[in-house]
Amino acid sequence: MSPSPTDRRVRRTRELLRRAFLSLVAEKGYDRITVQDILDRADVGRSTFYAHYRDKEDLLHAGFEDIRAALAGDRNAGEREGPGPGADAELLQPLLAVFTHVEGHGQFWGPVSRKGGADLITRFLREGVDDLVRRDLQSHLRGSAIDPTQLEAAVQFVAGACMGLLIWWLDHEDIPTSAEEIHSTFRRLATPGLERFLAS
């Protein structure tokens, strides 16, 4: 069944607002953008905007929901494969999805980070990163007894390091480093200490 005219109109309007928003972020930075700026750039009315989004942060979340969906897909794939202590999956390998998808949206995330939006990036991605790390560690600890508080401390430590490296990577676009390379660096830094922690 082909989309109705209403569905196509909704998609066109949302894409128009998203493109206007992205171009403004690249020019001014997230914090300096107002809803009126977006309306003027997209040439749509205020009532049209609020028919789709509550505010500019709602537009941000809706526009990049594919990143959350991709991270969720990575988690689900890991669960279907059922990795355990003897699995071939490498520790912290799932976090490659985070770097890959941020790299794929570099035209947005880079300007946001460089114009004072590091906290926004952290707020948007941190929940997904925490969950990926938690599930990865749990899969490598399956059958082992570990104090839940200790496990959560490890999750927060690793996820915090991941976000810190991610922001640094975005802030230094002049350094040609791919998602695979920065993820490899992250694993070399984080894995040895984490393996000792998990074995203790």
Secondary structure, 3 states (H helix, E strand, C coil): CCCCHHHHHHHHHHHHHHHHHHHHHHHHCHHHCCHHHHHHHHCCCHHHHHHHCCCHHHHHHHHCHHHHHHHHHHHHHHHHHCCCCCCCCCCCHHHHHHHHHHHHCHHHHHHHHHCCCHHHHHHHHHHHHHHHHHHHHHHHCCCCCCCHHHHHHHHHHHHHHHHHHHHHHHHCCCCCCCHHHHHHHHHHHHHHHHHHHHHC
